[in-house]
Amino acid sequence: MHFGGLTVPGSPLLLVAALFGGYMAMNIGANDVANNVGPSVGSGALTMTGAVIIAAIFEAAGALIAGGEVISTIKGGIINPEMVGDPRNFIWLMTGAVLAGAMWLNLATILGAPVSTTHSIVGGVLGAGLAAGGLAIANWGVMGSIVASWVISPMLGGLISAAFLYLIKLTVLYKQDRVMAARRVVPWLIAVMAWAFATYLVIKALPEIWDASFLEAAGVGLVIAAIAFQVVRAGIVRQAATMANSIEGVNGLFTIPLVFAAALLSFAHGANDVANAIGPVAAINEAITSGDIAGQAPIPLWVMLLGAVGLAVGLALYGPRLIKTVGSEITELDKTRAYCIALAAAITVIIASQLGLPVSSTHIALGAVFGVGFLREFLKTNYASRLHGILEHHQGNDREQLQAFLDDFRRASVEEMEAMIRQAKEKQTEVRLKKKERKRLKKIYQEEMVKRHLMLKIVAAWVITVPASGLLAAMFYFTLRGIFV
């Protein structure tokens, strides 16, 4: 094929790029989608099969309906395409980038580490770009923002999820009459979730359909929230008559909202992150057909279908491994904790969008999981210390009573511990702990509710994602240039 006085092997290279794009889409489905449905599966709101079906449908729908007719070819503006020069170099650059991003995601999935798909393709474009144009081609300011997102994203997600979980504990789970507390508080919690998700979808998933301002998106969210409040309040009133006055009873109220959350997060993810797979393919297609190195390119229908089908297939074949990691292996989740994680994901993106902060949806979701786990870990240790302090000031030597009480306390959930502390205060339990025994028991309660080895593995994968995919992309660029020159 001839353009700009140059000859480029168009059709064969476009076919190769399309195959790499489909491979990238499959790996996005396998790795990234777990963040959207993992908490719902881990909490029991969805079965693994149900989650995979819902996510596959809504990921593909998001990609096809709201994926955009025109897409940025250089993700995040991290390199200056004008400095590439030869259109052939640009084609090899983007082909190497998408293959490198896909291979890194594939490796991360095999290792069980959820990583940012956006950072994977960013690293690929940066590495191949540096190989093609040298250091000057990169926008190092943008890269600095991406590095900042490694800290900003998980911190925001963790703080917001922990704050909402603690709010639920104080207002519902720690109350003696949990049914009445749930009737009063849960409709408001679901309304906040409805507002956050409606606003999030309008801002992040629907700009190609409706380019709304933040106030317009928030207004739509308020209308949806008002409707959700009325519907949920009526439903909870009906359930209250038969609802158990227990943590499990309260958890049941969040089942349906979590199903909606999984579907809506998947739709938004499909609309946004499909670009990581098809953006390079669209760029290559535009360069081959028009001879231009475009900052933006129209997306042919076949490219969009490639991305949508790839997401769904990758999720169905390989997604359960990472879904299990996010949903149950990092920390134990129930439905209230999963609710807080899903809500934190939406609210963090909204806040970051308005403040212009760089964030990663993967890092937000995992940060939110870490947040609820560390909060429970902190509370359990704190409650144990408080209980030991209460018992130490009491007189008596009934060791059997002490041992039975402590055994029950050690087996209790964090929420039940709070109730037992209140009971110990009210009943003035006549037991006394020796200083040595108190220290020994305190160590027992310092249980790790966030698996440290998994956390360290995931964080390490985050840190090396950009350089790893960048090195691979540079290698692939030189290989492709050597083959076709």
C-alpha positions in Angstrom: 0.0 0.0 0.0 1.4 3.5 -1.0 0.9 6.8 0.9 3.0 9.9 1.4 5.6 8.5 -1.1 6.1 5.6 1.2 5.3 1.9 0.9 3.8 0.2 4.0 2.6 -3.4 4.1 -0.8 -2.3 5.0 -3.2 -5.2 5.1 -0.9 -7.8 6.6 0.2 -5.4 9.4 -3.3 -4.2 10.0 -4.4 -7.8 10.4 -1.5 -8.4 12.9 -2.5 -5.2 14.8 -6.1 -6.3 14.9 -5.1 -9.7 16.3 -3.0 -8.0 19.0 -5.9 -5.6 19.8 -8.2 -8.5 20.3 -5.5 -10.2 22.5 -5.3 -6.9 24.5 -9.1 -6.8 24.9 -9.2 -10.4 26.1 -6.6 -9.6 28.7 -8.4 -6.5 29.9 -11.5 -8.6 30.3 -9.5 -11.2 32.2 -7.7 -8.8 34.5 -9.5 -5.5 34.9 -13.1 -6.6 35.1 -12.5 -8.4 38.4 -12.5 -5.0 40.1 -16.1 -4.4 39.1 -17.7 -7.7 40.1 -15.2 -9.2 42.6 -16.6 -7.6 45.7 -20.2 -8.6 44.8 -19.0 -12.2 44.3 -16.9 -12.3 47.5 -19.8 -11.0 49.5 -22.2 -13.6 48.1 -24.5 -11.1 46.4 -23.6 -12.8 43.0 -22.5 -16.2 42.1 -19.3 -16.5 40.0 -21.4 -17.6 37.0 -23.9 -14.8 37.5 -21.1 -12.2 37.8 -19.4 -13.4 34.6 -22.6 -13.3 32.6 -23.6 -9.8 33.9 -20.1 -8.4 33.4 -19.7 -9.9 29.9 -23.1 -8.5 28.7 -22.5 -5.0 30.2 -18.9 -4.7 29.3 -19.7 -5.4 25.7 -22.7 -3.1 25.8 -20.6 -0.3 27.2 -18.0 -0.7 24.6 -20.5 -0.8 21.7 -23.0 1.8 23.0 -20.8 4.4 24.6 -17.3 3.5 23.5 -17.2 6.5 21.1 -17.1 7.0 17.4 -13.7 8.8 17.6 -11.0 7.9 20.0 -7.7 9.3 21.2 -4.9 7.4 19.5 -2.2 8.4 22.0 -3.5 7.5 25.4 -3.3 10.5 27.8 -1.1 12.5 25.4 2.1 10.9 26.8 4.1 11.2 23.6 4.1 13.8 20.8 3.1 11.9 17.6 4.5 14.7 15.4 8.0 13.7 16.5 7.6 10.2 15.2 8.0 11.5 11.6 7.8 8.4 9.4 4.2 7.0 9.4 5.7 3.5 9.3 7.4 4.2 12.6 4.1 5.2 14.1 2.5 2.0 12.9 5.3 -0.1 14.4 5.2 1.9 17.6 1.5 1.4 18.2 1.7 -2.3 17.2 4.5 -2.8 19.7 2.6 -0.9 22.4 -0.6 -2.9 22.2 1.3 -6.2 22.1 3.4 -5.2 25.1 0.4 -4.1 27.1 -1.4 -7.3 26.3 1.5 -9.5 27.3 2.1 -7.7 30.5 -1.6 -8.0 31.4 -1.5 -11.7 30.5 1.5 -12.3 32.8 -0.2 -10.3 35.7 -3.3 -12.4 35.3 -1.3 -15.6 35.5 0.4 -14.3 38.7 -3.0 -13.3 40.2 -2.2 -9.6 40.3 -4.9 -7.0 39.3 -3.1 -4.2 37.5 -4.1 -1.1 35.7 -4.9 -1.7 32.0 -4.5 2.0 31.3 -1.0 2.0 32.8 -0.2 -1.1 30.8 -0.9 0.6 27.4 0.6 3.9 28.7 3.8 2.1 29.4 3.7 0.4 26.0 3.2 3.7 24.1 5.9 5.4 26.2 8.4 2.6 25.7 7.9 2.2 22.0 7.8 6.0 21.7 11.1 6.4 23.4 12.5 3.8 21.0 11.2 5.6 18.0 11.9 9.2 18.9 14.2 9.5 21.9 13.6 11.1 25.3 12.2 14.3 23.8 9.2 12.6 22.5 7.7 12.0 25.9 5.5 14.3 27.9 7.2 13.8 31.3 4.6 16.0 33.0 1.8 13.6 32.1 4.0 10.7 33.2 4.5 12.4 36.6 0.8 12.6 37.0 0.5 8.9 36.3 3.1 8.1 38.9 1.2 10.3 41.3 -1.9 8.2 40.6 -0.2 5.2 42.1 -0.6 6.9 45.5 -3.7 9.1 45.0 -6.0 6.3 43.6 -5.7 3.7 46.4 -5.5 6.3 49.1 -8.8 8.0 48.0 -10.5 4.7 47.5 -9.4 3.3 50.8 -10.3 6.4 52.8 -13.8 6.7 51.3 -14.7 3.0 51.6 -13.4 2.9 55.3 -15.4 6.1 56.1 -18.6 4.6 54.8 -18.1 1.3 56.5 -17.5 3.0 59.8 -20.6 5.1 59.3 -22.7 2.0 58.7 -21.2 0.4 61.8 -22.1 3.4 64.0 -25.5 4.0 62.6 -26.8 0.4 62.0 -24.6 -2.5 62.9 -23.7 -1.3 66.5 -27.3 -0.6 67.4 -29.3 -3.0 69.6 -32.3 -2.6 67.3 -30.7 -3.1 63.9 -34.0 -3.5 62.1 -35.2 -0.1 63.2 -31.8 1.4 62.4 -31.8 -0.1 59.0 -35.2 1.2 58.2 -34.0 4.7 59.1 -30.5 4.7 57.5 -30.3 2.2 54.6 -32.7 4.0 52.3 -30.3 7.1 52.5 -27.3 4.9 51.9 -28.8 3.4 48.8 -29.9 6.9 47.6 -26.3 8.1 48.0 -25.2 5.1 45.9 -27.8 5.8 43.3 -26.7 9.4 43.0 -23.0 8.4 42.8 -23.6 5.8 40.1 -25.9 7.9 38.0 -23.5 10.9 38.1 -20.5 8.6 37.4 -22.2 7.0 34.4 -23.2 10.4 32.8 -19.6 11.8 33.4 -17.5 8.8 32.4 -19.6 6.5 30.3 -21.9 8.7 28.3 -19.9 11.7 27.0 -20.2 10.4 23.4 -24.0 10.3 23.8 -24.4 13.4 26.0 -21.6 15.7 26.9 -23.1 16.9 30.2 -21.5 19.3 32.7 -20.9 18.2 36.3 -24.0 20.1 37.5 -26.1 18.4 34.8 -24.8 15.0 35.7 -25.3 15.6 39.4 -28.8 16.8 38.7 -29.6 13.5 36.9 -28.1 11.7 39.9 -30.3 13.6 42.3 -33.4 12.6 40.4 -32.4 8.9 40.3 -31.5 9.1 44.0 -34.9 10.5 45.0 -36.6 7.7 43.1 -34.3 5.0 44.6 -34.9 6.4 48.1 -38.7 6.0 47.8 -38.5 2.6 46.3 -35.9 1.3 48.8 -37.7 2.8 51.8 -41.0 1.1 50.8 -39.2 -2.2 50.3 -37.3 -2.1 53.6 -40.6 -1.4 55.5 -42.0 -4.5 54.0 -38.9 -6.6 54.8 -38.7 -5.3 58.4 -41.6 -7.4 59.5 -39.6 -10.6 58.9 -36.1 -9.4 59.0 -33.7 -10.8 61.6 -32.3 -8.4 64.1 -28.8 -9.3 63.1 -25.8 -8.4 60.9 -26.9 -11.0 58.4 -30.3 -9.4 58.2 -28.8 -6.0 57.4 -26.5 -7.5 54.9 -29.4 -8.9 52.9 -30.7 -5.3 52.2 -27.6 -4.6 50.0 -27.9 -7.6 47.7 -29.9 -6.0 44.9 -27.9 -2.7 45.0 -24.7 -4.8 44.6 -26.0 -6.5 41.5 -26.8 -3.1 40.0 -23.4 -1.9 41.0 -21.6 -4.7 39.3 -23.6 -4.2 36.1 -23.2 -0.4 36.0 -19.5 -0.5 36.8 -19.0 -3.1 34.0 -20.9 -0.8 31.6 -18.8 2.2 32.5 -15.6 0.1 32.3 -16.5 -1.2 28.9 -17.2 2.3 27.6 -13.9 3.7 28.9 -11.3 1.0 28.9 -12.1 -0.6 25.6 -10.0 2.3 24.2 -6.9 0.7 25.7 -7.4 -2.2 23.3 -8.9 -0.5 20.2 -7.2 2.9 20.4 -3.9 1.6 18.9 -5.8 -0.5 16.3 -7.8 2.6 15.3 -4.6 4.6 15.0 -2.9 2.0 12.8 -6.0 1.8 10.6 -6.1 5.5 10.2 -2.4 5.7 9.4 -2.7 2.9 6.8 -5.9 4.2 5.1 -5.1 8.0 5.1 -1.4 8.2 5.6 -1.8 10.5 8.6 -0.5 10.3 12.1 -3.6 11.4 13.9 -4.1 12.5 17.5 -7.7 11.2 17.1 -9.1 8.6 14.8 -12.6 7.3 13.8 -13.3 3.8 14.9 -14.6 1.4 12.3 -17.4 -0.9 13.4 -15.2 -4.0 13.0 -12.6 -2.5 15.4 -15.3 -1.7 18.0 -16.8 -5.2 17.7 -13.2 -6.6 18.1 -12.9 -4.8 21.4 -16.3 -5.7 22.7 -16.1 -9.4 21.9 -12.5 -9.6 23.3 -13.6 -8.1 26.6 -16.4 -10.6 27.0 -14.4 -13.6 25.9 -11.4 -12.8 28.1 -13.7 -12.3 31.1 -15.5 -15.6 30.5 -12.3 -17.7 30.0 -9.9 -16.2 32.6 -11.8 -13.7 34.7 -12.8 -16.0 37.6 -9.2 -16.2 38.8 -8.9 -12.5 39.5 -12.5 -12.2 40.6 -11.7 -14.6 43.4 -8.6 -12.7 44.3 -10.3 -9.4 44.6 -13.5 -10.8 46.1 -12.3 -13.1 48.8 -8.5 -13.6 49.0 -7.3 -10.1 50.0 -9.8 -9.7 52.9 -13.1 -11.2 54.0 -16.1 -9.3 52.5 -19.8 -9.2 53.3 -22.4 -7.2 51.6 -22.1 -4.0 53.6 -18.3 -4.0 53.0 -18.8 -4.7 49.2 -21.3 -1.8 49.1 -18.7 0.5 50.6 -16.1 -0.6 48.0 -18.5 -0.1 45.1 -19.6 3.3 46.3 -16.0 4.4 46.9 -15.1 3.4 43.3 -17.8 5.7 41.9 -17.3 8.7 44.3 -13.5 8.7 43.9 -13.8 8.9 40.2 -16.3 11.8 40.5 -14.1 13.7 42.9 -10.9 13.1 40.9 -12.6 14.2 37.6 -13.7 17.5 39.2 -10.3 18.2 40.8 -8.3 17.0 37.7 -6.5 14.4 39.7 -5.1 11.4 37.9 -6.6 8.1 39.1 -6.8 4.5 38.1 -10.0 2.6 38.5 -8.1 -0.6 39.3 -6.1 1.1 42.0 -9.3 2.8 43.4 -11.1 -0.6 43.7 -8.2 -2.4 45.3 -7.5 0.6 47.6 -11.1 0.4 48.7 -10.8 -3.3 49.5 -7.6 -2.6 51.5 -9.5 0.2 53.2 -12.3 -1.9 54.6 -9.9 -4.7 55.6 -7.5 -2.3 57.5 -10.5 -0.6 59.2 -11.7 -3.9 60.5 -8.2 -4.9 61.6 -7.8 -1.7 63.5 -11.2 -1.9 65.2 -10.7 -5.5 66.3 -7.3 -4.7 67.9 -8.8 -1.5 69.5 -11.8 -3.3 70.9 -9.6 -6.0 72.3 -7.5 -3.4 74.1 -10.6 -1.7 75.4 -12.0 -4.9 76.7 -8.8 -5.9 78.4 -8.7 -2.5 80.1 -12.3 -3.0 81.4 -11.6 -6.5 82.7 -8.3 -5.5 84.4 -10.0 -3.0 86.6 -12.5 -5.6 87.9 -12.0 -7.8 90.9 -12.4 -11.6 91.1 -10.7 -14.8 90.2 -13.4 -16.8 88.3 -11.0 -18.1 85.6 -13.6 -20.2 83.9 -15.9 -17.3 83.4 -13.0 -15.2 82.1 -11.9 -17.9 79.6 -15.4 -18.5 78.3 -15.9 -14.8 77.8 -12.6 -14.3 76.0 -13.2 -17.4 73.8 -16.5 -15.9 72.7 -14.9 -12.5 72.1 -12.1 -14.0 70.0 -14.7 -15.8 67.8 -16.9 -12.7 67.5 -17.2 -10.4 64.5 -15.9 -6.9 64.8 -19.5 -5.7 65.2 -20.3 -8.3 67.9 -17.2 -7.2 69.8 -18.6 -3.7 70.2 -21.7 -5.2 71.8 -19.7 -7.4 74.1 -17.7 -4.4 75.3 -20.9 -2.6 76.2 -22.2 -5.7 78.0 -18.9 -6.0 80.0 -19.3 -2.4 81.1 -23.0 -2.8 82.0 -22.6 -6.1 83.9 -19.3 -5.2 85.6 -18.0 -8.7 84.9 -15.9 -9.8 87.9 -12.7 -11.0 86.2 -9.2 -9.7 86.4 -6.3 -10.1 83.8 -2.7 -10.4 84.8 -0.4 -8.0 82.9 1.4 -10.8 81.2 -1.8 -12.5 80.1 -3.2 -9.2 78.8 -0.2 -8.7 76.5 -0.4 -12.3 75.2 -4.1 -12.0 74.4 -3.7 -8.6 72.7 -1.3 -10.2 70.3 -3.9 -12.9 69.5 -6.4 -10.2 68.5 -3.9 -8.5 66.2 -5.1 -10.7 63.3 -4.2 -9.7 59.8 -7.5 -9.0 58.1 -5.7 -7.9 55.0 -3.4 -10.6 53.5 0.0 -8.8 53.5 1.7 -11.1 51.0 -1.1 -10.4 48.5 -1.1 -6.7 49.1 2.7 -6.5 48.6 2.5 -8.6 45.4 -0.3 -6.3 44.0 1.5 -3.1 44.9 4.8 -4.4 43.4 2.9 -5.2 40.1 1.4 -1.7 40.1 4.9 -0.1 40.4 6.5 -2.1 37.7 3.6 -2.0 35.2 4.7 1.0 33.2 8.4 0.1 33.0 7.7 -3.5 32.3 5.3 -2.9 29.4 7.6 -0.1 28.2 10.6 -2.3 27.9 8.6 -5.0 26.1 7.2 -2.4 23.7 10.6 -1.0 22.9 11.8 -4.6 22.1 8.7 -5.2 19.9 9.2 -1.9 18.1 12.8 -2.7 17.1 11.7 -6.2 16.1 8.9 -5.0 13.8 11.1 -2.3 12.3 13.8 -4.9 11.6 11.2 -7.2 9.9 9.5 -4.7 7.7 12.4 -2.3 6.7 
